[in-house]
């Protein structure tokens, strides 16, 4: 077979012209995809250059592989990717066909992928790092991963599977895209504006302004990172809110809510 015989969404990959059936993912496997993609796609160096299950074709169409997550090489147009992504991520859980996984890793590296992370979900969480010409490296669940020249920020292994860690990494990444290193910097900048007033009241107002502005920014960023669309009315409601306790409640809800209405209910 050739890649032009496979349609978008078909559960098939190709290895040297031979079809490989790709089955659906289990609950743990599927949920991890979302968290890993969130943590990686928001990295300031990535911008919109990442995707899930994107098909990569080479070898005159005889090879078609779709890593769980690809970083780099994505173009927003129809058809398969025509060059190997710099970074590919595969999740391996109970029932993983190890022989098929080894073939996929080998083929992607030969096609030009620089780094492949295999996230092992069975047993203790860990990531296998595969790079051409180098021995495999195992990174533990409490460690971080780096991809120089591909990602700006190190990625905690747990951020590839855990919603809280993924949200934390995504929030850091999105704040950096806005020119801030952290929420603390937003607060600090607002305090500096207050101090320039030269009065104690100015400092107090500046500190409060920083707290409110920081929380509003965190809420907008968290909702965006989780893919929750904010309608105009809700956006105005957030921008008008100056109650820190209310903003904190909304932020806490936004971390797990399935909709903006659930995170910011009508009152």
C-alpha angles and dihedrals in degrees: 000000000000131000093252088065092059119081128214107275097020110140091235137108125184128228112188090329097314118115120238118196112229112204127207120274127254121243097267092043094048095046092051091057091063094050095046093047091050093051093046104037093054094055108122092235093053102052105169094336101112138082148174122246092353112172116235117198130196141134093071090307095305093111121059116166130173114197116201089247129011125193116197132010095062118137120185097238137095123280138042125313108264098203133048116260116246090231127030128181126202126186118213121195138159112324095024113163098231095191092054091046092052091051091050093050092048094048095048092049091049089050091056108270107148101202135017122191116200109196109207110209098173113086119351112001112256141146127229113213114209122190128166113266094006132099115255114268123209117212117195128230094259094049134082134242127222133197108185113207091017106055128030097206133048113250121224109229090231090057088069091065112011119082095213093050091043091051090049092052092045092049091052090048095048093047088053090053087057091051099260127116094204147339087269090062091054089052092045093052091051091049089053090055089052093049091054088067085071095222134103089235089055090054092049093048091045092052092049091045089053092050093049095042091047092052093046090051091047091050094050091046094047093049090048093047090053092051095246112148115225116215121216095256093052091046090054090048092053093046091050095049115102097166108110093198091054092047090050090053091050092049092051091050093045091060092069106013120120093210141021089247089057092049095044107027122191112266 
